[in-house]
Amino acid sequence: MKVIDSFRIVWRNLWRMKLRTALTSVGVMIGTAAIVAMMALSLGLKESAVKSLENFGNLTEMDVEPMYYNQEKDEPIPDDQRKKLNMEAVQELKKIPGIASVMPVKRLNEQAKLKVGRREGYVELVGVDVNESAAYRKNDVEKGNYLTGSPQEVVVAYDVPREMRDVEKDKREARRRNAGGGRQSDMPPDMMGGGGEGAAFNIVDKAATLVLTREYRIDDEPKFEKKELRVRVVGQLRKSENFRYSSAVYVPLSVVKELNDWVNRSRGNESDEGSPRRTREQAKKDTFEFDQMTVKVESREQVESVVKALKEKGYEVWSPARELETINKFFFVIQMVLGGIAAISLLVATIGIVNTMIMSILERTKEIGIMKVIGATVFNIRWLFLMESGFIGLIGGLAGLGMAWGAVELVNYFGASGGIMDSLNMGYGGGGPEDEPSKLAVIPAWLALFAIGFSFVIGLLAGIFPAIRASRLSALQAIRSE
C-alpha cells in the first residue's frame, strides 16, 4: 500500500464519521488550549519579572570581584588564597565559555571635576584597558568614537553633559535674585540655572580640562594642591540603566594610575614625598591591581552557567543576574503545576480517542477483513489506525492552539487596558518607547510547535492499542461478521 493511498483512506474514514471526529477532537482541543494558555501565562509573567530586573542593570553585564567568604566551608578566605584582579585574572576569565569580553576597571581615588568652556561638573574618573574594552564598549558609543589609547582622550557617559552646569550663568542668576529681594528664591535650580540647557549640550570633539585636588599636611597644617589635565572628549556613550556609571568619564588605565600616584602621595607627610626609597613590602603593595572587572556574557541564556563558573573559580558576582536562578526555579515550578493541572483534561481526551478508535474497529470489522484478504499486511492495518488517531489529535491540537492564541490576546488586551502590567512591573518592564510593550502572556514559536507535535503524539499513543487489536482480527471471521 502506497503512503498516499493510506492518507486518502484515513481522510475518507475521518470525513465519513466527521461528527464523531469533531467531538473527539474537542477534548484534545480543550486540553491543548489549557496547556498552552497556562504555559503562556507563566512565560509572560517570567519575562515581565526579568524585564523588571533589567531596570536595575544589564543582565548580560556583571561586576566581578574576589570572593572573600567561602559559603561551603563557612569561613573567610585567607588573603594569600584570595583571587587577585590582575591581568592573569583577565586571561582566566576570558577562557570561561559564554564570556564575550572582559573589561578591567581602575577608579580614581578622588572625585574629579570636568570643565568644558563655562560648564563644569563633578565626574567619576574610570580607567579602562583600551584594548580589552574596545570590543566591550564600541557598540555603546552614541556620538563620536571610542578611546584609541591616547592619554589626552576621554569618553563620557550619557548623563555627564546633562549634569554639567553653566557656572557664570548661575552666578548672574544668583546676583539677580539677591538684587530682587529674593522673590525668586523659591524657584527650582533647573529653572534658574543651566540644568535644563545641559540636556542639549554637546561636548563631543571639544577640548576639556580635568581638575583634581589633593590634600597634604605640612606641620599638621592642611594644604591643598590642584592638578589640571588637558583632554579632548572624543565620544559619548548611549543611555544606560546602570546608574552606577551615570557620571563616569573613561580614560586609559595609565592615566588613572598616574593620577592615583599623585593623589596618594598626600596620604602621608609631604616631607617624605621626595624620598625615593621603598621597602620590599611597599613594593609588593604597589603591584598593580584593578578595582573590579566587568564581564559581558554572550547571551542571557548563558548567564546562569557563567555565574556558576565564576563562583567555582573563586570570584564573587555583583549583578541582578544573580536573581535569575531564583526566578527561573520559581517559574519552573509554576509551569509544572499549571501544566499538570491542564494535562488532566488532555488525559481525558486521550481516553476519548481510544474509545472512538475501538468503536471504529467494531464498525469496520468487515472492512478490515476485506483489506487483509486483498493483501494488506499487519503493518498496513496498524499504520491506518495509528494515522487516524494521530490526525484526530493533530486536528484538536491546531484548534486548541487557535483557541489559546485568542485567549492570550484577550488576556493581554485586558491586562494592558486595566493597568495590570504596570502594577506587576512596578512601572517598569517596557524598557522604553522603542521596545515592545510587556505582555501578560506570550506564546513563543517553540511552544506552538510543541503543542502541535505533542497533540499529534498523544493521538498516536492513544491509537496504539486499537491498532494492535485491529491488526489481530482474523480475516475470515471479519468477513463473516455482520
GUKOL-792406 format. One record per residue (C-alpha): residue in one letter; residue number from 1; x, z, y. Coordinates in pm, whole numbers, plus 50000, padded with zeros to 5 digits. Each point is the difference from the previous one (the first is absolute). Layout:
N
> rest; nr; east; up; north
> a; NUM; X; Z; Y .
...
***
This chain:
482
> rest; nr; east; up; north
> m; 1; 50000; 50000; 50000 .
> k; 2; 50140; 49900; 50339 .
> v; 3; 50030; 50256; 50274 .
> i; 4; 49779; 49798; 50236 .
> d; 5; 49731; 49978; 49733 .
> s; 6; 50007; 50374; 49946 .
> f; 7; 49955; 50063; 50374 .
> r; 8; 49702; 49763; 50003 .
> i; 9; 49839; 50188; 49710 .
> v; 10; 50065; 50333; 50173 .
> w; 11; 49846; 49878; 50327 .
> r; 12; 49698; 49856; 49816 .
> n; 13; 49936; 50326; 49816 .
> l; 14; 50034; 50208; 50317 .
> w; 15; 49766; 49768; 50190 .
> r; 16; 49749; 50002; 49715 .
> m; 17; 49967; 50377; 50025 .
> k; 18; 50063; 50015; 50375 .
> l; 19; 49764; 50293; 50065 .
> r; 20; 50171; 50215; 49738 .
> t; 21; 50343; 49886; 50130 .
> a; 22; 49904; 50089; 50357 .
> l; 23; 49865; 50343; 49906 .
> t; 24; 50310; 50079; 49794 .
> s; 25; 50226; 49882; 50284 .
> v; 26; 49820; 50233; 50241 .
> g; 27; 50150; 50300; 49822 .
> v; 28; 50352; 49856; 50031 .
> m; 29; 49927; 49908; 50362 .
> i; 30; 49899; 50356; 50093 .
> g; 31; 50299; 50151; 49817 .
> t; 32; 50248; 49756; 50158 .
> a; 33; 49849; 50044; 50347 .
> a; 34; 50018; 50379; 49967 .
> i; 35; 50365; 49997; 49890 .
> v; 36; 50109; 49751; 50269 .
> a; 37; 49810; 50181; 50277 .
> m; 38; 50138; 50341; 49901 .
> m; 39; 50356; 49866; 49976 .
> a; 40; 49962; 49811; 50329 .
> l; 41; 49885; 50318; 50173 .
> s; 42; 50294; 50204; 49871 .
> l; 43; 50248; 49722; 50087 .
> g; 44; 49854; 49972; 50351 .
> l; 45; 50024; 50375; 50057 .
> k; 46; 50357; 50000; 49868 .
> e; 47; 50098; 49713; 50230 .
> s; 48; 49840; 50181; 50292 .
> a; 49; 50195; 50316; 49920 .
> v; 50; 50327; 49805; 49978 .
> k; 51; 49931; 49826; 50333 .
> s; 52; 49930; 50335; 50162 .
> l; 53; 50331; 50123; 49858 .
> e; 54; 50179; 49699; 50150 .
> n; 55; 49901; 50115; 50349 .
> f; 56; 50257; 50278; 49961 .
> g; 57; 50276; 49752; 49913 .
> n; 58; 50082; 49685; 49809 .
> l; 59; 49970; 50074; 49628 .
> t; 60; 50279; 49756; 49912 .
> e; 61; 50246; 50177; 50232 .
> m; 62; 50140; 50338; 49895 .
> d; 63; 50247; 50240; 50156 .
> v; 64; 50253; 50118; 49742 .
> e; 65; 50193; 50325; 50028 .
> p; 66; 50207; 50211; 49757 .
> m; 67; 49802; 50229; 49772 .
> y; 68; 50069; 50363; 50087 .
> y; 69; 49793; 50171; 49731 .
> n; 70; 49965; 49927; 49628 .
> q; 71; 49633; 50044; 49910 .
> e; 72; 50059; 49979; 49624 .
> k; 73; 50267; 50273; 49994 .
> d; 74; 49837; 50188; 50290 .
> e; 75; 50330; 50048; 50181 .
> p; 76; 50178; 49860; 50308 .
> i; 77; 50249; 49719; 49951 .
> p; 78; 50361; 50100; 50087 .
> d; 79; 50168; 49820; 50288 .
> d; 80; 50265; 49841; 49779 .
> q; 81; 49731; 49852; 49770 .
> r; 82; 49770; 49882; 50278 .
> k; 83; 49982; 49629; 50076 .
> k; 84; 50189; 49875; 50303 .
> l; 85; 49844; 49739; 50229 .
> n; 86; 50298; 49767; 50029 .
> m; 87; 50072; 49636; 49917 .
> e; 88; 50029; 50087; 49630 .
> a; 89; 49642; 50125; 50012 .
> v; 90; 49893; 49674; 50168 .
> q; 91; 50144; 49799; 49712 .
> e; 92; 49838; 50236; 49747 .
> l; 93; 49657; 49960; 50158 .
> k; 94; 50031; 49622; 50007 .
> k; 95; 50032; 49994; 49621 .
> i; 96; 49659; 50166; 49947 .
> p; 97; 49743; 49737; 49889 .
> g; 98; 49731; 49944; 50262 .
> i; 99; 50208; 50087; 50307 .
> a; 100; 50025; 49696; 50228 .
> s; 101; 50236; 50144; 50261 .
> v; 102; 50165; 50323; 50117 .
> m; 103; 50046; 50098; 50364 .
> p; 104; 50231; 50297; 50065 .
> v; 105; 49930; 50186; 50324 .
> k; 106; 50217; 50218; 50226 .
> r; 107; 49836; 50159; 50304 .
> l; 108; 50157; 50115; 50323 .
> n; 109; 50010; 50378; 50019 .
> e; 110; 49877; 49999; 50360 .
> q; 111; 49711; 49827; 50173 .
> a; 112; 50096; 49696; 50204 .
> k; 113; 49842; 49835; 50303 .
> l; 114; 49949; 49623; 50022 .
> k; 115; 49999; 49842; 50346 .
> v; 116; 49886; 49645; 50072 .
> g; 117; 49986; 49925; 50372 .
> r; 118; 49788; 50267; 50168 .
> r; 119; 49839; 50104; 49672 .
> e; 120; 50131; 50265; 49767 .
> g; 121; 49890; 50206; 49703 .
> y; 122; 50136; 50234; 49735 .
> v; 123; 50072; 49837; 49664 .
> e; 124; 50138; 50088; 49659 .
> l; 125; 50323; 49816; 49925 .
> v; 126; 50012; 49887; 49636 .
> g; 127; 50310; 49847; 49848 .
> v; 128; 49954; 49750; 49718 .
> d; 129; 50230; 49795; 49782 .
> v; 130; 49937; 49653; 50139 .
> n; 131; 50082; 49820; 49675 .
> e; 132; 49781; 50226; 49788 .
> s; 133; 49709; 50015; 50243 .
> a; 134; 49990; 49630; 50088 .
> a; 135; 49780; 49910; 49703 .
> y; 136; 49801; 50318; 50054 .
> r; 137; 49911; 49957; 50367 .
> k; 138; 50026; 49628; 50081 .
> n; 139; 49637; 49932; 49910 .
> d; 140; 49892; 50294; 50220 .
> v; 141; 50138; 49846; 50321 .
> e; 142; 49717; 49905; 50237 .
> k; 143; 50210; 49878; 50295 .
> g; 144; 50357; 49883; 50022 .
> n; 145; 50248; 50042; 49713 .
> y; 146; 50142; 50270; 49778 .
> l; 147; 50341; 50162; 50033 .
> t; 148; 50305; 49786; 49930 .
> g; 149; 50252; 50287; 49995 .
> s; 150; 50113; 50000; 50363 .
> p; 151; 50028; 50356; 50143 .
> q; 152; 49833; 49880; 50322 .
> e; 153; 49677; 49891; 49824 .
> v; 154; 49692; 50217; 49939 .
> v; 155; 49654; 49943; 49849 .
> v; 156; 49711; 50216; 50120 .
> a; 157; 49686; 50119; 49825 .
> y; 158; 49659; 49872; 50108 .
> d; 159; 49906; 50307; 50206 .
> v; 160; 50329; 50037; 50190 .
> p; 161; 49919; 49766; 50294 .
> r; 162; 49647; 50145; 50016 .
> e; 163; 50135; 50353; 50046 .
> m; 164; 50247; 49909; 50274 .
> r; 165; 49892; 50094; 50352 .
> d; 166; 50075; 49860; 50344 .
> v; 167; 50184; 50300; 50146 .
> e; 168; 50006; 49873; 50360 .
> k; 169; 49628; 49925; 49995 .
> d; 170; 49927; 50345; 49858 .
> k; 171; 50198; 50159; 50283 .
> r; 172; 49815; 49797; 50265 .
> e; 173; 49664; 50093; 49849 .
> a; 174; 50104; 50365; 49991 .
> r; 175; 50097; 49992; 50369 .
> r; 176; 49671; 49827; 50085 .
> r; 177; 49800; 50264; 49814 .
> n; 178; 50189; 50277; 50177 .
> a; 179; 49940; 49835; 50336 .
> g; 180; 49628; 49967; 49922 .
> g; 181; 49959; 50369; 49941 .
> g; 182; 49990; 49969; 49622 .
> r; 183; 49660; 49832; 49991 .
> q; 184; 50113; 49775; 49715 .
> s; 185; 50178; 50271; 49804 .
> d; 186; 49729; 50001; 49737 .
> m; 187; 50055; 49636; 49910 .
> p; 188; 50170; 49934; 49665 .
> p; 189; 50368; 49896; 50018 .
> d; 190; 49932; 49657; 49846 .
> m; 191; 49765; 49920; 50290 .
> m; 192; 50263; 50094; 50257 .
> g; 193; 50331; 49900; 49844 .
> g; 194; 50121; 49719; 49783 .
> g; 195; 49845; 50100; 49669 .
> g; 196; 49741; 49723; 49998 .
> e; 197; 50247; 49736; 50119 .
> g; 198; 50247; 50099; 49729 .
> a; 199; 49778; 49838; 49739 .
> a; 200; 50079; 49655; 50143 .
> f; 201; 50366; 50066; 50084 .
> n; 202; 50240; 49769; 49815 .
> i; 203; 50356; 50125; 49955 .
> v; 204; 50123; 49744; 49745 .
> d; 205; 50309; 49803; 50114 .
> k; 206; 50055; 50243; 50288 .
> a; 207; 50301; 50215; 50082 .
> a; 208; 49950; 50371; 49945 .
> t; 209; 50192; 50326; 50019 .
> l; 210; 50009; 50281; 49745 .
> v; 211; 50063; 50335; 50168 .
> l; 212; 50118; 50302; 49802 .
> t; 213; 50063; 50354; 50118 .
> r; 214; 50216; 50257; 49827 .
> e; 215; 50053; 50366; 50075 .
> y; 216; 50333; 50180; 49973 .
> r; 217; 50136; 50331; 50125 .
> i; 218; 50302; 50094; 50203 .
> d; 219; 50053; 50376; 50033 .
> d; 220; 49647; 50053; 49866 .
> e; 221; 49861; 49788; 50279 .
> p; 222; 49770; 49715; 49883 .
> k; 223; 50110; 49658; 50118 .
> f; 224; 49822; 49666; 49958 .
> e; 225; 50149; 49657; 49963 .
> k; 226; 49827; 49663; 49991 .
> k; 227; 50097; 49690; 49810 .
> e; 228; 49854; 49655; 50067 .
> l; 229; 50006; 49710; 49759 .
> r; 230; 49914; 49649; 50121 .
> v; 231; 49790; 49810; 49744 .
> r; 232; 49763; 49706; 49970 .
> v; 233; 49658; 50020; 49836 .
> v; 234; 50002; 49706; 49755 .
> g; 235; 49674; 50069; 49815 .
> q; 236; 49681; 50202; 49967 .
> l; 237; 49838; 50101; 49671 .
> r; 238; 49636; 49958; 49906 .
> k; 239; 49754; 50285; 50030 .
> s; 240; 50032; 50244; 49711 .
> e; 241; 49778; 50279; 49872 .
> n; 242; 50312; 50214; 49942 .
> f; 243; 49995; 50220; 50312 .
> r; 244; 50334; 50155; 49899 .
> y; 245; 50182; 49697; 50143 .
> s; 246; 49766; 49924; 50292 .
> s; 247; 50272; 50069; 50259 .
> a; 248; 50299; 49873; 49801 .
> v; 249; 50276; 49780; 50137 .
> y; 250; 50208; 49841; 49722 .
> v; 251; 50374; 49949; 50045 .
> p; 252; 50292; 49935; 49761 .
> l; 253; 50127; 50301; 49805 .
> s; 254; 50339; 49988; 50171 .
> v; 255; 49835; 50068; 50338 .
> v; 256; 49811; 50308; 49880 .
> k; 257; 50309; 50132; 49823 .
> e; 258; 50207; 49967; 50316 .
> l; 259; 49733; 50161; 50217 .
> n; 260; 49950; 50284; 49753 .
> d; 261; 50373; 50072; 50013 .
> w; 262; 49978; 50015; 50379 .
> v; 263; 49696; 50231; 49993 .
> n; 264; 50134; 50229; 49728 .
> r; 265; 50316; 50074; 50195 .
> s; 266; 49786; 50219; 50225 .
> r; 267; 49904; 50230; 49713 .
> g; 268; 50322; 50197; 50029 .
> n; 269; 50214; 50101; 50294 .
> e; 270; 50102; 49702; 50212 .
> s; 271; 50356; 50128; 50014 .
> d; 272; 50041; 49904; 49631 .
> e; 273; 49887; 49642; 50060 .
> g; 274; 50343; 49859; 50056 .
> s; 275; 50149; 50151; 49686 .
> p; 276; 50042; 49728; 49735 .
> r; 277; 50072; 50245; 49719 .
> r; 278; 49739; 50039; 49729 .
> t; 279; 50011; 50193; 49676 .
> r; 280; 49926; 49841; 49662 .
> e; 281; 49666; 50179; 49988 .
> q; 282; 49905; 49848; 50337 .
> a; 283; 50107; 49657; 49879 .
> k; 284; 49776; 50034; 49693 .
> k; 285; 49706; 50096; 50220 .
> d; 286; 50062; 49692; 50215 .
> t; 287; 49933; 49770; 49704 .
> f; 288; 49730; 49765; 50124 .
> e; 289; 49654; 50051; 49853 .
> f; 290; 49663; 49863; 50102 .
> d; 291; 49712; 50219; 50115 .
> q; 292; 49760; 49821; 49770 .
> m; 293; 49934; 49672; 49824 .
> t; 294; 49685; 49794; 50017 .
> v; 295; 49927; 49776; 49703 .
> k; 296; 49751; 49714; 49990 .
> v; 297; 49817; 49939; 49673 .
> e; 298; 49915; 49644; 49897 .
> s; 299; 49628; 50072; 49948 .
> r; 300; 49756; 50289; 50008 .
> e; 301; 49952; 49974; 49624 .
> q; 302; 50367; 50095; 49948 .
> v; 303; 49994; 50304; 50227 .
> e; 304; 49926; 50252; 49725 .
> s; 305; 50280; 49877; 49772 .
> v; 306; 50249; 49997; 50291 .
> v; 307; 49906; 50356; 50102 .
> k; 308; 50047; 50116; 49641 .
> a; 309; 50341; 49828; 49973 .
> l; 310; 50116; 50153; 50330 .
> k; 311; 49908; 50352; 49888 .
> e; 312; 50177; 49950; 49668 .
> k; 313; 50318; 49909; 50190 .
> g; 314; 49982; 50314; 50214 .
> y; 315; 49834; 49876; 50319 .
> e; 316; 49697; 50134; 50182 .
> v; 317; 49743; 49758; 50139 .
> w; 318; 49806; 50059; 50322 .
> s; 319; 49716; 49753; 50027 .
> p; 320; 49621; 49980; 49968 .
> a; 321; 50078; 49811; 49680 .
> r; 322; 50056; 50336; 49831 .
> e; 323; 49621; 50043; 50001 .
> l; 324; 49942; 49664; 49830 .
> e; 325; 50053; 50144; 49653 .
> t; 326; 49737; 50271; 50062 .
> i; 327; 49754; 49745; 50141 .
> n; 328; 50053; 49764; 49707 .
> k; 329; 49949; 50276; 49744 .
> f; 330; 49685; 50126; 50171 .
> f; 331; 49837; 49657; 50023 .
> f; 332; 50109; 49912; 49646 .
> v; 333; 49798; 50296; 49876 .
> i; 334; 49709; 49893; 50222 .
> q; 335; 50014; 49646; 49860 .
> m; 336; 50004; 50126; 49643 .
> v; 337; 49700; 50228; 50060 .
> l; 338; 49795; 49738; 50185 .
> g; 339; 50100; 49726; 49755 .
> g; 340; 49915; 50223; 49703 .
> i; 341; 49653; 50074; 50137 .
> a; 342; 49933; 49631; 50064 .
> a; 343; 50138; 49902; 49657 .
> i; 344; 49712; 50184; 49831 .
> s; 345; 49758; 49731; 50114 .
> l; 346; 50240; 49733; 49871 .
> l; 347; 50007; 50175; 49661 .
> v; 348; 49620; 49985; 49988 .
> a; 349; 50019; 49631; 50086 .
> t; 350; 50246; 49944; 49715 .
> i; 351; 49753; 50152; 49754 .
> g; 352; 49739; 49764; 50142 .
> i; 353; 50223; 49698; 49931 .
> v; 354; 50053; 50116; 49641 .
> n; 355; 49624; 50037; 49952 .
> t; 356; 49933; 49656; 50151 .
> m; 357; 50255; 49828; 49778 .
> i; 358; 49869; 50171; 49682 .
> m; 359; 49648; 49886; 50089 .
> s; 360; 50139; 49652; 50055 .
> i; 361; 50152; 50001; 49649 .
> l; 362; 49666; 50096; 49844 .
> e; 363; 49823; 49721; 50187 .
> r; 364; 50264; 49736; 49920 .
> t; 365; 50077; 50084; 49638 .
> k; 366; 49884; 49660; 49878 .
> e; 367; 50202; 49824; 50272 .
> i; 368; 50312; 50187; 49893 .
> g; 369; 49943; 49894; 49638 .
> i; 370; 49965; 49634; 50099 .
> m; 371; 50324; 50013; 50205 .
> k; 372; 50183; 50143; 49699 .
> v; 373; 49861; 49732; 49769 .
> i; 374; 50112; 49715; 50228 .
> g; 375; 50353; 50137; 50015 .
> a; 376; 50020; 50279; 50261 .
> t; 377; 50270; 50252; 49910 .
> v; 378; 49989; 50377; 50031 .
> f; 379; 50219; 49969; 50310 .
> n; 380; 49754; 49753; 50159 .
> i; 381; 49707; 50236; 49948 .
> r; 382; 50188; 50297; 50139 .
> w; 383; 50125; 49795; 50293 .
> l; 384; 49646; 49893; 50097 .
> f; 385; 49860; 50352; 50000 .
> l; 386; 50302; 50145; 50178 .
> m; 387; 49970; 49735; 50270 .
> e; 388; 49629; 50070; 50043 .
> s; 389; 50054; 50372; 50046 .
> g; 390; 50303; 49936; 50222 .
> f; 391; 49803; 49767; 50228 .
> i; 392; 49718; 50254; 50026 .
> g; 393; 50260; 50251; 50124 .
> l; 394; 50155; 49739; 50233 .
> i; 395; 49663; 49913; 50157 .
> g; 396; 49929; 50368; 50052 .
> g; 397; 50348; 50055; 50143 .
> l; 398; 49967; 49720; 50257 .
> a; 399; 49656; 50121; 50105 .
> g; 400; 50125; 50360; 50017 .
> l; 401; 50297; 49896; 50215 .
> g; 402; 49763; 49828; 50240 .
> m; 403; 49778; 50309; 50014 .
> a; 404; 50302; 50225; 50060 .
> w; 405; 50126; 49772; 50280 .
> g; 406; 49661; 50020; 50172 .
> a; 407; 49992; 50379; 49964 .
> v; 408; 50355; 50029; 50141 .
> e; 409; 49910; 49785; 50301 .
> l; 410; 49698; 50220; 50071 .
> v; 411; 50208; 50318; 49966 .
> n; 412; 50265; 49863; 50239 .
> y; 413; 49737; 49886; 50250 .
> f; 414; 49818; 50333; 50013 .
> g; 415; 50332; 50187; 49989 .
> a; 416; 50129; 49811; 50305 .
> s; 417; 49675; 50012; 50196 .
> g; 418; 49945; 50368; 49921 .
> g; 419; 50353; 50103; 50103 .
> i; 420; 50086; 50129; 49653 .
> m; 421; 50342; 49831; 50001 .
> d; 422; 50096; 50160; 50332 .
> s; 423; 49919; 50344; 49865 .
> l; 424; 50188; 49937; 49674 .
> n; 425; 50308; 49860; 50177 .
> m; 426; 49993; 50257; 50281 .
> g; 427; 50000; 49712; 50246 .
> y; 428; 50280; 49819; 49818 .
> g; 429; 50019; 49749; 49723 .
> g; 430; 49938; 49692; 50213 .
> g; 431; 50364; 49971; 50092 .
> g; 432; 49926; 49796; 50310 .
> p; 433; 49784; 49716; 50121 .
> e; 434; 50201; 49739; 49813 .
> d; 435; 49963; 50170; 49663 .
> e; 436; 49704; 49969; 49769 .
> p; 437; 49743; 50276; 50045 .
> s; 438; 49992; 50268; 49736 .
> k; 439; 49737; 49972; 49728 .
> l; 440; 49823; 50270; 49807 .
> a; 441; 50017; 49795; 49677 .
> v; 442; 50216; 49701; 49903 .
> i; 443; 49998; 49764; 49702 .
> p; 444; 50352; 49862; 49953 .
> a; 445; 50053; 49679; 49803 .
> w; 446; 50143; 50185; 49700 .
> l; 447; 49687; 50217; 49975 .
> a; 448; 49770; 49696; 50007 .
> l; 449; 50202; 49823; 49729 .
> f; 450; 50017; 50320; 49796 .
> a; 451; 49622; 50043; 50020 .
> i; 452; 49936; 49644; 49879 .
> g; 453; 50258; 50020; 49721 .
> f; 454; 49890; 50348; 49893 .
> s; 455; 49632; 49901; 49976 .
> f; 456; 50095; 49697; 49789 .
> v; 457; 50214; 50216; 49769 .
> i; 458; 49717; 50253; 49971 .
> g; 459; 49772; 49718; 49888 .
> l; 460; 50256; 49885; 49742 .
> l; 461; 50042; 50352; 49862 .
> a; 462; 49623; 50043; 49980 .
> g; 463; 49974; 49678; 49801 .
> i; 464; 50262; 50083; 49735 .
> f; 465; 49763; 50180; 49762 .
> p; 466; 49715; 49740; 50030 .
> a; 467; 50250; 49714; 49958 .
> i; 468; 50144; 50153; 49681 .
> r; 469; 49650; 50061; 49867 .
> a; 470; 49897; 49641; 50073 .
> s; 471; 50310; 49855; 49833 .
> r; 472; 49931; 50199; 49678 .
> l; 473; 49650; 49861; 49945 .
> s; 474; 49959; 49799; 49680 .
> a; 475; 49927; 49635; 50075 .
> l; 476; 49738; 49964; 49721 .
> q; 477; 49820; 50324; 50088 .
> a; 478; 50007; 49905; 50368 .
> i; 479; 49841; 49658; 49931 .
> r; 480; 49730; 50151; 49778 .
> s; 481; 49908; 50265; 50263 .
> e; 482; 49689; 49952; 50211 .
***
